[in-house]
Amino acid sequence: QVQLVQPGAELRNPGESLRLSCAASGSISSAYAMGWYRQAPGKQRELVATITSGSRTNYADSVKGRFTISADNAKNTMYLQMDSLKSEDTAVYYCSLVKYGMYYWGKGTLVTVSS
C-alpha cells in the first residue's frame, strides 16, 4: 500500500511559478510510472504530465514548455514545476503512481491562478 501526500491548496498570480510536491509513504524507485493529472471546475480530469521508470516524460500540449515533472527517489517525492502560470491552469492537481500493477492517487492540491 502506498499513500501519496499533497499540500491542500496554493494561490498564485498569473505569470508566477509554483512547485507542487507529492510525497510517497514508500519507495518510488520501483514505480512503473508516475504522473500528474488535473480537474478544472466543470471539466473532466485530464493528464498533465507523466514520467516512467526510465525517466521518459510526456506532457499535455497545453503545458509543454511551461511545466516539468521530476522525481527524487532519495526523498520518495515527485514534483511538478509550473512556470508562467495562466488562469486556465486553475484546477485540482492529483499525483498518481503505478506500482506492481496498482494505481495510487493523492487527494489533490487546489491550485488557483488569479490576480
Backbone hydrogen bonds, N-H to C=O, Kabsch-Sander energy under -0.5 kcal/mol:
donor,donor_aa,acceptor,acceptor_aa,energy
5,V,3,Q,-0.5
5,V,23,A,-2.8
6,Q,4,L,-0.5
10,E,110,L,-2.9
12,R,112,T,-2.7
15,G,85,L,-3.1
16,E,13,N,-2.0
18,L,82,M,-2.4
20,L,18,L,-0.6
20,L,80,L,-2.6
22,C,78,M,-1.8
23,A,5,V,-2.3
24,A,76,N,-3.2
25,S,3,Q,-1.9
31,A,28,I,-1.6
32,Y,98,V,-2.7
33,A,98,V,-1.2
34,M,51,I,-2.6
35,G,96,S,-2.3
36,W,49,A,-2.9
37,Y,94,Y,-2.8
38,R,46,E,-2.5
39,Q,92,V,-2.0
43,K,40,A,-2.3
46,E,38,R,-3.1
48,V,36,W,-2.7
49,A,36,W,-1.8
50,T,58,N,-2.3
51,I,34,M,-2.8
52,T,56,R,-2.1
53,S,32,Y,-1.8
55,S,52,T,-2.2
58,N,50,T,-1.9
60,A,48,V,-2.4
63,V,60,A,-1.7
64,K,60,A,-1.1
66,R,63,V,-2.4
67,F,63,V,-2.3
68,T,81,Q,-2.2
70,S,79,Y,-1.8
72,D,77,T,-3.3
73,N,71,A,-0.6
75,K,72,D,-0.6
76,N,72,D,-0.8
77,T,72,D,-1.8
78,M,22,C,-2.3
79,Y,70,S,-2.8
80,L,20,L,-2.0
81,Q,68,T,-3.0
82,M,18,L,-3.5
82,M,80,L,-0.6
83,D,66,R,-2.2
83,D,81,Q,-0.6
84,S,15,G,-0.6
85,L,16,E,-2.2
89,D,86,K,-1.9
90,T,87,S,-1.7
91,A,111,V,-1.9
92,V,39,Q,-2.2
93,Y,91,A,-0.6
93,Y,109,T,-3.0
94,Y,37,Y,-3.0
96,S,35,G,-2.6
97,L,104,Y,-2.0
98,V,33,A,-2.9
99,K,97,L,-0.5
99,K,102,M,-2.4
102,M,99,K,-2.0
104,Y,97,L,-2.4
106,G,95,C,-2.4
107,K,4,L,-0.5
109,T,93,Y,-2.2
110,L,8,G,-2.3
111,V,91,A,-3.0
111,V,109,T,-0.7
112,T,10,E,-2.5
112,T,110,L,-0.6
113,V,111,V,-0.5
114,S,12,R,-2.4
114,S,112,T,-0.6
